[in-house]
Amino acid sequence: MSTGSTIDSTDLSSLHDILDTILNGTGVHGGYAQGDYWGPTKPVTGTVIDDSYHDSLYTAAEIVARYYNITNPFTEVDSGTVIDSTHMNSVAPQFITDITTRFNAPWNYNDWDTEIHNEISETVSNWNGSRVLEVKIPLGNVTMMNAWFSAGGEIRVSVSHNDTSGNQQGTSWEQLCSELGTFRYSVRPEDSSSVDTRTRYKYSDLTNSYVVHKKEIANDSDYSANYIEISAYVDDRTGYEGDIWVKVELNDAHVARSGSGSGYGGAWSWTGADTVPGTTTVEMTFKRLMNDWPSEESVYITMGNTFIGNSL
């Protein structure tokens, strides 16, 4: 296309399609379901583009650019203007590439209009046996659940332990929590089929009942029965579709030795209580959209308040 030549709908077809997919698309990694905020009809093939349609593309590009924290290369035009290549400035192809790349792999970007929000933090001190935290993440419905994850939303789970006593059992739990790292539910496919080694799980692979997606087992042979499990499911009951439940289980299955003897760590002699000394903290953080109300300035996807169904 030469500079100054008139542009018709064929020239902008690819731009329209990717903007429409990102803003209006639905389904698993299908788009952000923003149909209420942008939805111009695609002109008949070969139709000369006028200012009204051009400005609708500009508005859509502005929404996407603001969300992705990149520059909108297009400008608004005066009423009655017939659009030519000087208005596009040969930037449409690069813009299409930039937004397509981001849409396809949201996990590669940390500079969007999102925030890392510490949603849940629960602690338990000097404990034993099994402790379970269950949290419901209400995402409205299946359509908005898909949109939330498509737009880069993530549920992140981590566990930490702090013990200053130097006790072997406390030290083992510090190591166990550290090795768990941060486990993620997102739109990104899982990195392993093994619950031992995977660090993430794709939300759309969740079933309608709890399944263990991550299990970290203590390395210390004296405490090898201890573990952390992370499970989740997506609700399919009428009125609750799209709600996700996440469960974190801390299990100190180790049983204290009785009597006296010697072994790892030297001589020992005790009976009775078997307690994890120190404090264990379970945290759930969300990578979520920052905007708080519907706006044409950026992508808007709501989520409800989390609900703790079972505390540590």
Secondary structure, DSSP 4 states (H G I P E B T S, - for coil): --TTPBPBTTTTHHHHHHHHHHHH--STTS----TTT--PPPPPTTPBPBHHHHHHHHHHHHHHHHHHT---------TTPBPBHHHHTT-HHHHHHHHHHHHH-GGG-S-SSEEEEEEEEEEEEEE-EEEEEEEEE--SSHHHHHHHHHTT-EEEEEEEEE--S--HHHHHHHHHHHHH-EEEEESSPPS-S-TTT--EEEGGG--SS-EEEEEEE--SGGGTT-EEEEEEEE--STTTTT-EEEEEEEEE------SEEEETTEEEE--S---EEEEEEEEEEEEEE---S--TTS--------EEEE--
